[in-house]
Amino acid sequence: MYDNAVAQKIVDQYNQKPLTDFASVNTRTPLGTLNLNWRESDLPERQRTKHVHRLHPYLGKFIPQLVEIFLRKYKPSLVYDPFAGSGTTLVEANALGINSVGTDISAFNVLLSQVKTAEYDISLLEKEVYDILRRMEAYSKRNSDSKVIELFPGDVDLDVEELKTRKEYLGKWFAPKAQKDLLYYLHLIKDYTYQDLFKIILSRSARSARLVTHFDLDFPKEPQTEPYFCRKHSRTCEPVDEAYKFLSRYTLDTFERIKVFSKIRTEAKVTVIHGDSREVKLPKGIDMIFTSPPYIGLIDYHDQHKYAYELLGLQNNETREIGPAKNGQSAAAKKDYVKGINDVLIHARDFMTKNGKALIVVNDKYGLYNPADVGFKEVGRVERHVNRRTGRREGAFYESILIWQKV
Ligand SMILES: C[S@@+](CC[C@H](N)C(=O)[O-])C[C@H]1O[C@@H](n2cnc3c(N)ncnc32)[C@H](O)[C@@H]1O
């Protein structure tokens, strides 16, 4: 739904310097002056993935600076993200001292948001991090030669019955040593205070240690068990045969990222709810929604973290996802999608203050979002040309920030 004039305006803006002084945005900043058409050099990856924003890969998140800008512009007291995903809104709200609530249907996403926004005793966390690293190193030295897939008698007391249910997936997608490394780390987690954080490290390591090609980490269909010609590196690459190196690297990296965020973390309250945002119980007094709904028919949110569901034994609610890839983009899928999104907004509206705002980040090419259907009116709209997004997209890709007000 972009006419030529809008596209031309975006292209013109794209040739000018976009906004990078985010702290300069305040309630008086006119919407029309917001040039959000960042190139890679304006907003490099390391800034978009600063501190806890890179605790774990996640397809389809928005960049934290986009959230920051609109939180500074509208200064809410309580912001709600009904599709909280990896927790970008919640992290940014907390850093600005704003209370926030987020809902997500995916148990893994909820775990990730909680781990990012939790308060940590850094010296206790440091002790735990070095302790688990030491135990993993001792384990790795002892077992580097062993080719046998077995747990260590007297050493590991994993629930073997439960393990069997996950074995098929583990056996198929991980090399024997990688399976053992991951299971040993899983076994150690129960000895620590910050178990959820170690679960996120385990999941991130599992993702890297799968038997997949370097060029298809996002949507692998079959395990890659033999050396292969790698399109990413233009040479023959070997499938990963262990997880230990990822476990140690990500344990340290996660600790560093948590430390950095703990320096800017505020006392603002963060509430993460695991549930369907069409029906969850919310607090009253929400004066702003900031969210990006699932894109219709593009991503299966549970499926993208299948390894985490299998390893951590998380509850699967995938039938409640709105607009999953597996439903496609047919007319019937669009109708279901619109109903799902509308139900979420109608439900959230009941918990909002008079004149509360809803900011919805969408790719609106099918015109699926209509404020009048859900008790809002449009009071603004900012378009931007997205040049860098993770996932399947290629070429020019536009994104709109719809700005609605409750009526
Ligand atoms: C585009 S993503 C949001 C990403 C988020 N903005 C971020 O930066 O990480 C959409 C999210 O909606 C969630 N979702 C889908 N259907 C849902 C439902 N019925 N209730 C709550 N969340 C749902 C998905 O699990 C996914 O995490």
The ligand as a Tripos MOL2 file, in Angstrom:
@<TRIPOS>MOLECULE
LIG
   27    29     1     0     0
SMALL
NO_CHARGES

@<TRIPOS>ATOM
      1 C1          6.9500  -10.0710   15.1280 C.3       1 LIG1
      2 S1          7.0960  -10.9970   16.5930 S.3       1 LIG1
      3 C2          7.4140   -9.7520   17.8040 C.3       1 LIG1
      4 C3          8.8760   -9.4350   17.9220 C.3       1 LIG1
      5 C4          9.1970   -8.3810   18.9570 C.3       1 LIG1
      6 N1          8.7760   -7.0760   18.5360 N.3       1 LIG1
      7 C5         10.7090   -8.3680   19.2220 C.2       1 LIG1
      8 O1         11.3650   -7.3480   19.0160 O.co2     1 LIG1
      9 O2         11.2450   -9.4170   19.6000 O.co2     1 LIG1
     10 C6          5.4770  -11.5300   16.9450 C.3       1 LIG1
     11 C7          5.2910  -12.3560   18.2260 C.3       1 LIG1
     12 O3          3.8960  -12.5960   18.3850 O.3       1 LIG1
     13 C8          3.7570  -13.8110   19.1220 C.3       1 LIG1
     14 N2          2.3690  -14.2820   19.0010 N.ar      1 LIG1
     15 C9          1.7470  -14.8650   17.9500 C.ar      1 LIG1
     16 N3          0.4750  -15.1410   18.2590 N.ar      1 LIG1
     17 C10         0.2600  -14.7230   19.5390 C.ar      1 LIG1
     18 C11        -0.8480  -14.7390   20.4180 C.ar      1 LIG1
     19 N4         -2.0350  -15.2620   20.0610 N.pl3     1 LIG1
     20 N5         -0.7090  -14.1940   21.6560 N.ar      1 LIG1
     21 C12         0.4960  -13.6800   22.0480 C.ar      1 LIG1
     22 N6          1.5760  -13.6660   21.2580 N.ar      1 LIG1
     23 C13         1.4770  -14.1720   20.0170 C.ar      1 LIG1
     24 C14         4.8090  -14.7180   18.4840 C.3       1 LIG1
     25 O4          5.1510  -15.7850   19.3580 O.3       1 LIG1
     26 C15         5.9630  -13.7190   18.2530 C.3       1 LIG1
     27 O5          6.8840  -13.7870   19.3090 O.3       1 LIG1
@<TRIPOS>BOND
     1     1     2 1
     2     2     3 1
     3     2    10 1
     4     3     4 1
     5     4     5 1
     6     5     6 1
     7     5     7 1
     8     7     8 2
     9     7     9 1
    10    10    11 1
    11    11    12 1
    12    11    26 1
    13    12    13 1
    14    13    14 1
    15    13    24 1
    16    14    15 ar
    17    14    23 ar
    18    15    16 ar
    19    16    17 ar
    20    17    18 ar
    21    17    23 ar
    22    18    19 1
    23    18    20 ar
    24    20    21 ar
    25    21    22 ar
    26    22    23 ar
    27    24    25 1
    28    24    26 1
    29    26    27 1
@<TRIPOS>SUBSTRUCTURE
     1 LIG1         1 GROUP 0 **** ****
